[in-house]
């Protein structure tokens, strides 16, 4: 379960960075919103999966509610999921 969570966290972090860089560049600089739509759906699914898996893995990892809140908040901060992987999962 931990390995699956790490993989989803990595993919979620990458999809977030791609959405915020490539997607927004194409949308606002090149006036082409199609990349936001293209990158947005996979990111949204990975985001939801990340939150669900974080909740399910809480007991296995012996996380307090405070640590779980940090893991949840890391999903909305750029590079946050990478921080969680280094700080709480290795």
C-alpha positions as CSV (number, residue, x, y, z in Angstrom):
1,X,0.0,0.0,0.0
2,X,2.9,2.3,0.8
3,X,4.5,1.8,-2.6
4,X,1.2,2.5,-4.4
5,X,0.8,5.7,-2.4
6,X,4.4,6.8,-3.2
7,X,3.8,6.1,-6.9
8,X,0.5,8.0,-6.9
9,X,2.1,10.9,-5.0
10,X,4.9,11.1,-7.5
11,X,2.4,11.1,-10.5
12,X,0.2,13.6,-8.8
13,X,3.1,15.9,-8.1
14,X,4.3,15.7,-11.7
15,X,0.8,16.2,-13.1
16,X,0.3,19.3,-10.9
17,X,3.6,20.8,-12.1
18,X,2.8,20.1,-15.7
19,X,-0.7,21.6,-15.3
20,X,0.7,24.7,-13.6
21,X,3.6,25.2,-16.1
22,X,2.7,23.7,-19.5
23,X,-1.1,24.0,-19.2
24,X,-1.1,27.6,-18.0
25,X,1.6,28.7,-20.4
26,X,-0.5,27.4,-23.4
27,X,-3.6,28.9,-21.9
28,X,-2.4,32.4,-21.2
29,X,0.5,33.0,-23.5
30,X,-0.6,31.1,-26.6
31,X,-4.4,31.4,-25.9
32,X,-4.9,27.6,-26.2
33,X,-6.9,26.2,-23.3
34,X,-6.9,22.7,-24.7
35,X,-3.8,21.7,-22.7
36,X,-5.5,22.7,-19.4
37,X,-8.3,20.4,-20.3
38,X,-5.9,17.7,-21.4
39,X,-3.8,17.8,-18.2
40,X,-6.6,18.7,-15.8
41,X,-8.6,15.5,-15.8
42,X,-5.7,13.1,-15.1
43,X,-4.5,15.5,-12.4
44,X,-7.9,15.7,-10.8
45,X,-8.2,11.9,-10.7
46,X,-4.7,11.5,-9.3
47,X,-5.4,14.2,-6.7
48,X,-8.6,12.4,-5.5
49,X,-6.7,9.1,-5.4
50,X,-3.9,10.6,-3.5
51,X,-6.3,11.9,-0.8
52,X,-8.1,8.6,-0.5
53,X,-4.9,6.6,-0.3
54,X,-3.5,9.0,2.3
55,X,-6.6,8.5,4.5
56,X,-6.4,4.7,4.0
57,X,-2.7,4.5,4.8
58,X,-2.9,6.7,7.9
59,X,-3.3,3.8,10.3
60,X,-0.6,1.7,8.7
61,X,1.9,4.6,9.0
62,X,0.8,5.6,12.5
63,X,0.2,9.2,11.4
64,X,-1.5,11.6,13.8
65,X,-4.3,13.8,12.6
66,X,-1.8,16.7,12.3
67,X,0.5,14.6,10.0
68,X,-2.5,13.6,7.9
69,X,-3.5,17.2,7.6
70,X,0.0,18.0,6.4
71,X,-0.1,15.2,3.8
72,X,-3.5,16.5,2.6
73,X,-2.2,20.1,2.4
74,X,0.8,18.9,0.5
75,X,-1.4,17.9,-2.4
76,X,-2.3,21.6,-3.1
77,X,1.2,23.0,-2.8
78,X,3.7,22.7,-5.6
79,X,6.3,20.1,-4.8
80,X,4.3,19.2,-1.7
81,X,3.9,15.5,-2.6
82,X,7.6,15.2,-3.1
83,X,8.1,16.7,0.4
84,X,5.7,14.1,1.9
85,X,7.6,11.3,0.1
86,X,10.9,12.4,1.6
87,X,9.7,13.4,5.0
88,X,7.1,10.7,5.8
89,X,7.5,7.8,3.5
90,X,11.2,6.9,3.2
